[in-house]
Amino acid sequence: MEKPLNKQELIAAVAEKTDLPKAKAGDVVEALFASIEEALARKQEVRLVGFGSFATATRKAAKGRNPRTGEEIDIPASVSVRFRPGKGLKDAVS
């Protein structure tokens, strides 16, 4: 397995594929991330046909146990981001 692709490598790949300077490609990638983040903050689903969908999911508050002490603890409600890959992405990876 290869090492993970980091943000700078992603920007370099976008710059190469679009013939944009790295600085401009960096702005594009940052704007894309910011737009997705803002939509999710508004509880809006982001659907990228052929790639996948980002959506928020709410987890209810729950009771849990500390595995070390066995003490009962309260787990607060939280919001997480879910990603569901689209058919195009699944096919490309398979």
N, C-alpha and C positions, 0 to 999 in steps of 0.2 A: 504494500500500500504506500502510495506517495504521501509526502507531507501535505498538510492542509494549505489551501490557497488563502493568503492573507489579503488585507484590503489593498495594500500597495501593489501586489501582484495582480489583483483584479483590475485595478485602475490601469496598469500597464497593458493588460490584455484588451481592455475596452479601447484604449488609445490606439493600439495596433490594429484592431478590427475596424475602427471607424476613421482612421487617419487623422485623429485629433491629437493636439499636443497633450502630454500627460497632465498638465495643469488644468486644461479644459475638461479632459476626461474625468479628472478627480472631482471637478465641480458637478459634472453630470451624475456621477455615482453618489456623491453626497446629497444632491437634490433628490435623487430617487429614494435613498434611504430616509431622508427627512419627510418626503411625501407619504411613504408607507407608514412611518412612525406617527405622523399627524392623523392619518385616517384611522389607524388602530386606536389612537388616544380618544377619538370621537366614537369608538365602538363600531366603526364602519369596516365591513369586510373588503379586502383588496383581492380582486380576482385578476390574474394574469393568464389569459386563455393559452393553453398549451404548456404553461409552466407550472402554475399551481395557485392556491388561495391561502391568504393569511387571514386569520380571524382571531378574535379574543374569546376566551372561555373563562367563566367565573366559577371558582371553587367555593363551596360553602364552608363556613367555620365548622370545625370538628374537634372532637376530643381525641387525644392520642396518649401514648405512654413513652416516657423516656426509657430507652432500652437499657441504660446503665443502672438506673435506680428503680425503675418500675413505677415512678411517680407519674400521676396523671397530669397532662399538660393540655392547654388550650391552643389549638392551631387556628390562627385567624383566617378569615375569608381572604381570598386573593384573586387577582386577575392574571392570566397567563396568555401567551400568544401561541396559537397553533398554526402549523403549516401543513396543508394537504397537497401533495404533488399532483399535477395534472397528467393526462395521458401522454402528452408529448414528452414531458420530462421522464416519466416512467419508461417509455419506449427508448429514449436516448440512453438511459442508464443500463437497461437490460441488454 
